Each structure stands twice: as C-alpha cells, then as structure tokens.
Amino acid sequence: MPIITISRGSYFYGKSIAEKLAQRLNYTCVSRDEIIENLDEFHLPEIKMVRELKDAYSVLDRFPHGKKRFIAAIRSAILNRFLAGNVVYHGLVGHYFVTSISHVLKVRIISDIESRVAGEMARENISEEKARYILKKDDEERRKWAMFLYGVDLADPEAYNLAIRIGHLSEDDAVDIIAGTAGLSSFQETVESKAALADLALTATVIRKLFDFPHADVVSREGHVKITLKAPEEQQSIIRDRVGQILSSIDEINEYVIHFVSYF
C-alpha cells in the first residue's frame, strides 16, 4: 500500500479525513504539527502558532540560516517517517518532498466555502462576516507560507494525483475514494521506488545534520554519499575532519566522499 499525503485546503476537513482514512487502512496518522513538535532544533512554541507570514520571518530569523534549517529539519523528519511506511500525512506541503516517488498518493482536499463558513461560525461562535474574513485571511496566509518556505503553489493541480471537493461529497465519500485509489497498482511500492525514497531520506538527514554548512551539496545513492563544499584551501582539512565526524554518526551511510570546490 502507498504512503498517502493529504494537502488540506481546510484544516478541519483534512484532519478528519486523514484520521478516518488511517483507521480504515490501519495506518498511522501524522500531522505537520506533530512533526514540528519533535524538531529538536526548533523547540519554540511560536513556530507552532505561526499564522501570518510576518510572524514566520521574525521567528525563523532568530536562527542562522533559519528558513533553510527549518526546511531541512521538516524535510528530514517527514521523509524518514514516510520511509517507515503505512502513514497518512496531513499538512500543507508533505507532497512537495516526494514529487518523484511513485508509491505516494498525493491528495488535495478542497471544501465548499459555505460549509467552511458555517463550521467556523459554530466553532468560534462568531458572525458570518467575521468567519468569512478569517477564512479568507487564513487561506491567503497558507498560500504565502507555502510559497515563502518552499516556493510551492498549493493550488497547482499538477502537484496532486487526486483532488476531492467536500460539499456534495461527504468526508466518508472522500475516504472511500482515497482508499479505493490507494489500492490501484499504480501506487504500490516497488523495489525501485522504495530505494528512491531511502535516497531522499538519507540526503535529507545529511543536510539536516550539516546545519553548520548550509551551502553543502549532498547526493546520496544506496548508502553512498557525496558532499561538495566550498572552502578556502587552508580550512579544508579542518572542515573535512568535522564533516567526517558528523557523517560517521549516521548509521545509514555505508561510504562517503567529501569534495571541495575553491572559492576562486
């Protein structure tokens, strides 16, 4: 069975559908928030609470290369969780990290605006006008967030295998459709697709570990890793030792090569 990513235009529908689907398939349901909670590099409550792009700038700017490190940490955590298999992930851009992996079913959930407004009014006990304003603002911030961090357009249909609009179709209908699609031969894991995911996960792990070298170029294949770095010649020996110590701590690496490119 495939890994399933659900990109949620509506948080509540996406979460509910993901949980029901995971129960149906006997999968583990994982959310973006759970991934972030376990990022050792970013134990900041503000990151979980970020709702506006300006907040993202201020929070991530506390760290050297904060945006790049945040992406590296999330990418590594998500890919390694996917590597374990049997997972339904719901968030904004989980699909973005596995665009080349054939045994990932990428789903976009879109919900009828009137249903969303009614739900927001009931949850928050607010007027229809305020509910519409909040939803419109949240949608725009999600779009900006995805573009700011990943350069991803959430509305791009090419990014998904399946798009389901909730309204005429119910949540249970969506679960039926996704579960049925997940059973198709096109989305089953192969030896090649599993190896490709393992390569992506290892590359992401190495990039995350090498956070002090944010411009390192990393290529992984079947446990063999090549690191390319720019460094002055007089610093290369020290950097080689430091990078080697980091790489030696990663169990999945069978062999590594460190290559330097001169600044000049």
Secondary structure, 3 states (H helix, E strand, C coil): CCEEEEEECCHHHHHHHHHHHHHHHCCEEEEHHHHHHCCHHHCCHHHHHCCCHHHHHHHHCCCCCHHHHHHHHHHHHHHHHHHHCCEEEEECCHHHHHCCCCCEEEEEEEECHHHHHHHHHHHHCCCHHHHHHHHHHHHHHHHHHHHHHHCCCCCCHHHCCEEEEECCECHHHHHHHHHHHHCCHHHCCCHHHHHHHHHHHHHHHHHHHCCCCCCCEEEEECCEEEEEEECCHHHHHHHHHHHHHHHHCCCCCCEEEEEEECCC
